[in-house]
């Protein structure tokens, strides 16, 4: 069961002017499940994206990069689940391009104006015929309010759809930010087995979108880990339709720019945290905050060493305050001149370690009390400077092994 995560309600997800979404069952891998989604964007929308840093990236990632670089103006996105179209060589690239061409023909646009996305099993041929046969039904279903259907349509091992929506006021106008994401396993930074789509109707200088989407990813999807694996298909896309009627945002440093960026980051961060809360087999949501670093990079280094450690994660699952595992992870994080005598460790409000050793007032039962909670904060003070950073992770349970052992069956 997901950790303190509930399914979103369609009524809580605000439509974004200039975006319509259609979902259907195309039988990509299994019958009777939503597995084909199309996003239709009005002319004039701006789109930017960041993608997996795995060098063995999937065919749709390669095609997305090509089409965004072509700069033709993206008019549609097509997403299939059940098949990752990764490890499929030249036929996979041809399949991704054929999918774009088929949707483009329906819409009367160029194939380079369509972005393809796939998620699911790696090294299986993409059933292009099923996808293209399903496009008319997906197009017929297209409605501005179908964000929840889309969140359901992009799920794989997720147990719940993930969607968030916010509205703010910019210059007297209501601006909407709505997003969806999927992901539950093969999750680590540099993107992960996740797809994320966030749209806003804010008017914003298109040149700001690419740096903005990178900034959002750094503050959200690149701060989560479930199992330390970087996938082949990860994609995070930001769409701006410019239809809210606000004075165009021309800088992210001004008041309107900061307000818009904050709303977008809130949506992206909640989606990223929802992925962790729904991590495969997860029973606990864990915030790892490292403070007192010489710079943010080494804080992240230490935080990820903790968050990736199977020994730490299984201890959290067992509610076992075997907290030396956390100290060991900090020690092997790769900070060469780390002084262990300056390290302090807290579990929520419990001061466990001071100056590198067990705090004289720490009691095992206090640590166990915190470890039994469904949400836990690990706080490490390095004593090296003023920098800090945070990542989010989950525990590692028996169910994680079962889910991944049975994934293809």
N, C-alpha and C positions, 0 to 999 in steps of 0.2 A: 504494500500500500504506500502511496506517496506520503511524504512527511509534511503534514500541515498544509496540504495543497488541495483545493477544491476545484471542481470543473467550472470554467467561466460560464456566465449566462449570456445568451445572445443579446438580450436587452441592455447589457452593460457595455457592449462593443459598438462604438460609434462608427457609422460609415464614414469613409473619407471621400469627399467630392472628387470625382475623376477616376475612381477605382471601382470596377465591378468584378465579382468573383463567381465562378461556376465550378461545381464539383460533381463528379459522377463515379460510377463503378465500371471500370474498364476491364476487370479481370486480369490485371497485369501479372499477378502471381496467385492470388486466391480469389475465389468468387465471393460475392456478397459483402464486399467492403469498399468504402470510398477510397479510391487510389489514384484518381486523376483530377487535378485542379488547374484551372486557368485563372490568371489575373489579367484583366483587360484595362489598359491605361489610356486615358484621353490624350489626344495629341498635345504636345507641349510639356508633358511630364518629364521630370529629370530623374535619372536612376544612377546610383553608384553602388558598388559592392566590394566586399573583401571575401577572400576564399581561403581554403585550406593551404597550409604550408607544406603538406605532404607532397613530396616530389612525384609520388605515384598517384597523381590526381586523376579523378574520373573524367570521362569524356565530356559530360555536361559542364564541368568546371572549365575545361579548356575552351569549349564553345562560348560559354558566358564571357570569359575574358576577351576572346576575339570580338564578340559582338559589342561589348562595352567600349573596347578600344576603337572600333569602327566609327562610333559617334553618330550613328544614323537616327538616334531618337527611339528609345525602347517603347514599344506599344503593347507588349504582352509578355507574360511569363507562363510557362507550362511546367507542372511539377508532377512526377509520378512516384509512387511508393511501391515497394515490393521488389524493386530491381535497381541496383546502384549504377548500372552501366559503367562499372569500373573494372579494370583488368580485362577489358574487352577489345583492345587494340583498334585497328583501323575500322572494323565493322561497328564498334561502339561509337566512334566519332561519326561515322556515316549515319548511324541511327539517331544520334542527337541532332544532327543537321537535318535529317529527314523529318523529324518531329517538328522542328522549327519551321521548315518549309511548309508542312501540312497546315499548321496553325496560321501561318502567314497568308496562305492561299485563302483560307476561310475569311480572313480579316481584310484582305486586299492591301497588305503591307509587304515590305521586304522581309526576307527570312532573317536578315541581320538585325531586325527590330524585335526579335523574339529571343528571350532568354530561357534555356532549358535547365531543369533541376531534376535530379533523381536521387532516391535513397532506398536502401534495401540490401539485398544480397549481392556480394561482389563476385565477379567472374562468371556471371550468367548472361547470355545474350539478351539484349533489350528486345522485348516483343513489340516492335514498332507498329506492326499491323493492329494490335489490340489498342494501342495508344491512339493511333490516328483514327481508328474506328470509333473511339469514345469521344473524340473532340466535339462532334456536333451536339451530343447530349450535354457536355460540359458547357458549351457556349449557350445552349438554350437555357441553362440553369443560372446564367450570370446575373447577379443582383448586387447592388451596393452593400446590402446588409448581410452578406454571406460569410462574414469573418469566422464565425464559429464553425460553420461547415468546412471552411478551408482548414482550420486548425485540426479538425477531425480527419480531413482528407490527407494530411501530410504525415500522420502518425505511423510509426512502425512498432517498436516495442514499448512505446509510451503507454501508460495506463490511463492518462487523462489528456485531453487537449490543452494547449497552452496558448492563452490569448490575453492581452492587456490593452486597455484603451484609456486615454486621458484627453481632457480638453483644457486649454488655457486661453487667456485673452491677450492678444497682441494688438496694440493700437486701436482698441475698441472693437476688434473683430474676434470671433471665436475661431480658434485653430484647433484642429483635431489631430491626435496621434494615436494610431491603432496598429498593433502588431501581433503576429503569431510566430510560434517556433515549434520545432519538434526535436526530440533527442532524449535518450535515456541511458545509452551506453556508448562505448568507444568515444569517451568524452575527455578531452584535456585541452589546454590552451593552444594557441595558434590555430584556432577554430577546432572543431571536433565533429563527431557524427551528428551534426545538427544542421538544420535549416532555419533561418530566421528571416522574416519579412516584416519590415516596419514602413508604414506610409504616413505621410502628413499632407494636409492640404495647404500648409503654409507657403506663402510666396517667399522664396529664398534664392539668392544668387546661385545658379547651377554650379558655378566654380567652387562653391563651398561644400558641395555634397560629398566629394571623395575624401577630403580631410575630415569631414564630420563623421562619415561612416567608420573611418579608422579610429577616430576618437571614441566613438560609441562602442566599437568592438573591444577596444583596450579596456574600457571601464566596465564591461559586462561579460560578453562571451569569452574573452581572453582572461577572465578571472575565475573560471570554474574548471573543476576536474572531477571526474567520477572514477576513472580507472587508468589514466595516464596514457591512453592510446589516442593518437592523432589520426583522424579518418581521411578518406580519399575524396569525400564529397562536400565537405563543409562549406556553407555559403551563408553570408549575411548581406541582405540587400536593403537599401534605403531608397524610398520613392518620395518625391515631392511633386505634387500636382499643381501647386501655385494657384489654387482656386479659392482660398479663404478670404481674399480681398484685403489682407493686411498690407501695409507698406512693406515692400520687399526687404528681407533681411540681407544686408550687404556685408556684415561682419559678425563673427562669433564672439567678438569682444565687447560689443555694445549691449545695452540692456535687453533689447528684443532678442538678439542673438544668444545671449546667455540664458534667457528664459526658455527659448525654444530648445536649445541644446540640453537644458536640464530636464525638460519634459521628455525628450527623446531618450535621454540616458535612463530616466526612471523606467520607461517602458522596456527598454533593452535589458536593463538590469533585472527587472522582475521576471522577464522571460528567461534570462540565463539562470536565475535562481530557481525558477520552476523546473528547469531541466535537471538541476541537482536534486531538488526535492523529489522528483520522479525517477531518480537514478535506479537502474536495474537492481532490485532487491534492497533498496535503501530503507533504513529504519530511522536514520538520524541525519539532520541537516547541521553541518559544522562550518562555522566561520573561523578562519585562521587569520589572525591579524598579527603582523610582525612590526614592531616599532623600534625606534632607536637605532636604525641602520645608518650606514654612511651614505647610502643612496637608496632610491626605491628599488633599483634592480636587485640589490642583494637581499632586500626584504622579501621580494617575490621569490628569489632563489630559496630562501629558508622556508617560506610559506609553502611552496610547492614540494619541497623535500618532505615536509610533514604531511601534506595532503595526498601525496602519491604513495606514501609508505603503506604496503599491505599490512605490516605489523601494527602500525598506528590505527589503521582503519578497522582491522579485525578486533583490536582492543576496544574501540568505540562500540562496535556491534555487540560485544560481550559485556558492555558496561563495566569493564575492568580497568581501574585506574593504574595501569602499568605504564606510568608516565615517563619512565626512563626512555621509552621508545621515541617520544617526542624530542627529548634532548639529543638522543643519538642522531635523529634525522637532521636537526639543526647543525650538529657537528659535522655531518658528511655532506652538507649542502654545497660546499665548495668555496666557502669564505675563508681564504687561506690564513688570514691573520686574526681570526676570531679569538677573542679572549673569553674562555668559558667562565671565568670568575666574575664576569660582568652580566651574566645572563640571569634574567628573572622569567618565571613562567606562571601564568594564571590560567585556571579553568573557571570561566565566568568570574565570580567574586572570590574564588578560593586561591590564595597565594600559595603555590606549590613549591616553587624553587626561588631562592634568593641568592644572589652572588654565586651562582653556579652549583649550589647545593640545596638539599632539602630544607625548606623553611622550618624553623624550629616549632612553629605552631601548626604546621600542616598535619591533618589527621586523615587516615585512609578513608574513613567513613564520609568525610567531606568531599573527597574526590569522587567516591562512588555515587554520592547523591547527585552530583552534576552529571556524571557519565550516564546516569539512568534517564536523563531528560531527552526529549526528542530534538531539542535545539540546543547547541552547545557552542560557546565561543572559546577558542584557544588563543591566548594572547602571550606573545613572546617579546621580551625586551632585550635587545642585543647590547645596549650600552655603548654604542659606537658613534651615534650622531642623532639627527632629528628626523630622518626620513622614515616613512611607514608605507605599508601596502597591505591589501586584504585579498584573500581568495576564498572561494566557497567550495565545499566538498561534502561528501557523505560517507557513511560507513560502508564496509564490505561484508556482505552476508552470504550465507549458503545459497540463497536464491539467485545471487548474481551468477554463480557458477551454473546453476540449473538453467537459467534463462538463456545464457550464451551457449551452453552445451546443446540445447534444443532449438537454437535459433533457426536452423534451416529445415527442421522437420515439421 
